[in-house]
Every structure is written in structure tokens, then in C-alpha cells.
Amino acid sequence: MEQEDTLQPKKVIVWFRHDMRLHDNEPLIEAIKRGDEVYPIYVFNSKRLLGKTKHGFRKTAAFRTQFKIEAAADLRKQFENIGCDLIIRIGDPAEEVFKLAKQLNSSWVFCNMERTQEEVDVQEELEKKLWSIGQELHFFRGKLLYHTQDLPFPVAHVPDMFTQFRKELEKYIQIREPFAAPTELPKWTSEVETGELPSLADFDHYEIPPCDFNTFTIKGGETEGLVRLNGYLFETHAAKTYFDTRNGSLDELDSTKFSAYLSQGCLSPKQIYYTLKEYEKQHGDNKSTYWIFFELLWRDFFHFIAKKYENKIFHSEGLFDSEIEYLEQDDRLINAWIEGTTGFPFVDAHMRELAATGFMSNRGRQNVASFFIHDLKQPWIVGAEYMESLLIDYNPSSNYGNWQYIAGVGTDPRPDRYFHLAKQAKRYDPSGEYVKNWLPELSALPIEKVHEPWKLTNQESEEVDFILGRDYPQPIIQTRWMKRARSSSQG
Ligand SMILES: Cc1cc2nc3c(=O)[nH]c(=O)nc-3n(C[C@H](O)[C@H](O)[C@H](O)COP(=O)(O)OP(=O)(O)OC[C@H]3O[C@@H](n4cnc5c(N)ncnc54)[C@H](O)[C@@H]3O)c2cc1C
């Protein structure tokens, strides 16, 4: 038996999840070290890709599905370049990886660990299945800048305030260096059906129609992610002005657009960090280059909060079981928000962008979420589920963490984290260019009125042949600042 074992090549399966890359991939590096043959597999999770959220949205709309397909295609190409292939399956990941392990009689299955419920359920199911055939699932960590075991506090004591979290980490903890991508893999001795890449139609989606208004596109895959990283830093030097541009919504270079690559793991945050350090070494550091790291810390923060509070990140009452007012869901208001027909241009433009592209800037997300919660007074969880569906960069910790934060039931809880839409719009879209791009029906409006078309005088309306209610909706509600303005003008 001993002898037979040594004659058999040791086969290691690497299960790719939200780490669709060759660089900084510890399970892959360990598999190469410990095994004789490496079998990488990616499973399109049909439950997630075809299922619905509690409130009836598709769990994964076409944009993220398309991104995943592109990322898998790229990963396959990269494996081919180093003498291997990517095994692709569609179905239940636990079942598909188990079947492969059984077929290969593999020595180990390696993967990165996930921490949110649906992902944990899958890894636990696989683990149990593997135990039934005497195999084990080995976990690694690769999603964040910081490793849990490097934290200066136990996860159960992660500070609930971002500032405290940031100060304790950035000063005292060294970020580990990313692993280099492997350059060669041994040939397989087992015959394995590698499987076809799926198409959007396999997940009941139509092809994404071209959009006349978007000013950039986000294409999936590690190769694209690395091009974006290099481009944002070394080619355009946009990183040098990030602090000043990051609140813009229109220009591709306003912010990094790393989020979808990070969420699917096409880019590793450590790779971004060390590339940023290299950039600073060559071209100097400033507040902007620091601020990219600062934002990545927010990402880590929400992931550690999710680890600390587990399923509470999905609860309406939030992390601290806050007393909340249970609100009646009003589908008329929710549909207007989704369709971008609320009559508030800064909200509508962002919501139409999301529906057409799967992306929205951080400033946009903050405003539409605040409007949904504090002005429309709708249950935040419904808005969060809609974004879960649509966002190309969705991840549970960042999405639900940010929604809870704005709803005042998450980290740093405050009852009224309110964004004054008119002020925000004028500050972050002063020329109205963004709003006019997504709402061409407002393109003739004077700049001073484009964010508040209800303020047009009769004469102004006539001059631009624009009628509120005919060409663009009347505001669907009176916000508190509109009411205040009315009562002070009456008083
Ligand atoms: C209501 C709401 C929902 C959100 N849902 C998600 C989500 O599902 N997935 C997601 O990745 N981000 C989410 N964010 C955070 C943020 O809006 C996006 O990460 C950012 O807009 C992506 O664009 P960017 O890559 O150009 O960001 P940049 O401004 O260039 O920031 C660089 C990176 O830092 C991280 N980051 C920045 N801000 C945040 C933040 N507030 N929270 C967590 N990470 C951050 C992201 O990984 C981002 O790619 C949400 C924010 C809000 C207000």
C-alpha cells in the first residue's frame, strides 16, 4: 500500500471561487508545492445565477454574470498559457467539486475560505461530502489586505468604528507580500472533461444591449484587471489626483474601478497595495495615492465586520438589534426608484446608469441609498437586494455593510445619515454634465435648474420647450428640504 501510494501522482484540486486569478493565489501556489498535478476548477453556481432574492429580484443580473463568464474565459486562457487548463462546470459547486475529487481520487482540495452565509453553506457541504470519501478541504485566505491572524485584536473585538480600525491597522501591521503567478504547471495524467464556457443564455439572460450613454465599460478577467491597475497608476497617473476626482460619476478615471475585479478576485488587494507602493516609490506619494489605500481599508473593514457579526449584516435591525420602524413597502415608490423616474435627476441618472451598466459611483450609491431610506422611507433591505442583483461588483460585506451604515443600523450607528440631494448634486455634478448624460430629456435645461427642474419658471420652460410631468416626472415626494424651503418661503 505504501509503495502504491508513492507511485501514484498526488493530484490537487484547486477550487476557484472569488479569487479568479493566477497572481497572489495561495491555494494554487500550495497545490503546486505539495502536489504532482494540479486540477483547477471553477463552478458557475446555478443557484446563485438563476435564483431570486427574498424580495423577488434576480440574485445575479446579467452584468455580473457576464463579468464572471469573461473572468473564467480569461482564467482558462491563462492556464493554457502555462501548460494546463481550467475545468468549468455549471451547477452546485459542492456537488461538482466532489464529483471531480471522486473521479480523480485526488489527494487534496484547496480553496480560499469565504465568510458569508451562502458561501459558507457551500464550502461546508463540500467539506462533508469530501469526508465521506476520506478527503479533506484545505482552506487558505486571500480576499483582504490583512490576514485575520495578523490583526492586533481578535476578530470578535474588531472595532465598530472605522477610524479606530484604520489607526490600529495601518500603523502597526505589515501587509503580507502577494504571491507571484506560477509560470508552469505539470501536464495531467488523468482524462478530464474540461467543460464549455457558458453563455448568458444558459442563465436565462439576453445579451446585454449596447448602451448609448455609458462613458466606460468594465470587462471581466485578471488580464483586464491588471491592465486597469497599471493604467490607473503608471499610464494615466490618475492615482495622483484620485482624492479630488473620486466623487465624480462620469469619467472613467474619476475613481479606480477596481471594485468588480476585487469582488470576483481578478485583482488581489495586496497586489494593488504593493503596486501602489511601487508607484509611490517611482513617482512620489501624496494624499491621493494614500486615499486609494484608505478606501481599500474600508473594504477590509466591512469584511471583518461581517466576520464579527456574521448574519447580522443581513438583518433589518442591523448589527446591534436596533429598534426600527417597520415600514410598509410601497411598490410604486420602489419601482420609480428602480426605473429612475422619481423626478429627482441626481437619483434618476444614477439609477438609470445602474440599470444600463451594473455600475454606479460611490457618491451615487450613497445618495440613492439615502434617498431610498430617508426620503422614500422604504425598507433598506429591499434597496440592498436590488443592488445585490444589479451591481457588477457586488459582494455581501460591502453591499450590506454600506446599506446598514446609511440606514444607521450598522457600524458607527447614527439615526439620520441623511444626504441632502440638491446640495450633493450641485456639489458633485456642478455643470449638470452627468445628469444630462443619463437624462437627455434634461439636456436643454439651464445649469442652475438641471438638478431641480421643478424650479423652472414658465418662461424658462417655454424657452427650452420642456414641460415637467410631460418630458420628465414631477418629484414623486416632497423631501424634507423641499418642505423646509416651502415653509420658510411661506413664513
Ligand atoms: C449603498 C452602497 C452599496 C455598496 N455596495 C458595494 C458592493 O456590493 N461591492 C463593492 O465592492 N463596493 C460597494 N460599495 C462601496 C463603493 O461604492 C464601491 O466599492 C465603489 O464605488 C467602487 O468603485 P471604485 O472601484 O472606482 O472605487 P474607488 O473609489 O476607486 O475605491 C477603491 C476601492 O476601495 C474599495 N471601497 C471604496 N469605497 C468603499 C466602501 N464604502 N465600502 C467598501 N469598499 C470600498 C473598493 O474595493 C474600491 O474598488 C457600496 C457603497 C454603497 C454606499
The ligand as a Gaussian input file, in Angstrom:
#p B3LYP/6-31G(d) Opt

LIG

0 1
 C      -25.128000      51.554000      -0.764000
 C      -23.749000      51.098000      -1.162000
 C      -23.547000      49.805000      -1.649000
 C      -22.260000      49.365000      -2.000000
 N      -22.088000      48.080000      -2.480000
 C      -20.844000      47.653000      -2.806000
 C      -20.629000      46.328000      -3.289000
 O      -21.541000      45.498000      -3.347000
 N      -19.357000      45.983000      -3.660000
 C      -18.318000      46.857000      -3.568000
 O      -17.205000      46.489000      -3.928000
 N      -18.485000      48.091000      -3.073000
 C      -19.709000      48.524000      -2.707000
 N      -19.873000      49.800000      -2.242000
 C      -18.672000      50.629000      -1.993000
 C      -18.269000      51.583000      -3.146000
 O      -19.368000      52.308000      -3.577000
 C      -17.650000      50.835000      -4.337000
 O      -16.643000      49.963000      -3.906000
 C      -17.018000      51.843000      -5.309000
 O      -17.979000      52.752000      -5.757000
 C      -16.444000      51.099000      -6.490000
 O      -15.859000      51.978000      -7.395000
 P      -14.285000      52.107000      -7.494000
 O      -13.663000      50.763000      -7.599000
 O      -13.991000      53.057000      -8.599000
 O      -13.945000      52.729000      -6.080000
 P      -12.727000      53.626000      -5.573000
 O      -13.289000      54.886000      -5.063000
 O      -11.695000      53.723000      -6.599000
 O      -12.163000      52.821000      -4.305000
 C      -11.130000      51.829000      -4.417000
 C      -11.632000      50.529000      -3.820000
 O      -11.865000      50.686000      -2.436000
 C      -12.987000      49.898000      -2.024000
 N      -14.028000      50.787000      -1.484000
 C      -14.211000      52.093000      -1.736000
 N      -15.233000      52.574000      -1.004000
 C      -15.725000      51.554000      -0.291000
 C      -16.779000      51.412000       0.640000
 N      -17.550000      52.438000       1.011000
 N      -17.014000      50.199000       1.166000
 C      -16.249000      49.125000       0.830000
 N      -15.223000      49.208000      -0.033000
 C      -14.966000      50.394000      -0.597000
 C      -13.491000      49.193000      -3.273000
 O      -12.957000      47.901000      -3.303000
 C      -12.951000      50.053000      -4.405000
 O      -12.749000      49.333000      -5.582000
 C      -21.159000      50.250000      -1.868000
 C      -21.367000      51.540000      -1.367000
 C      -22.648000      51.964000      -1.027000
 C      -22.828000      53.360000      -0.500000

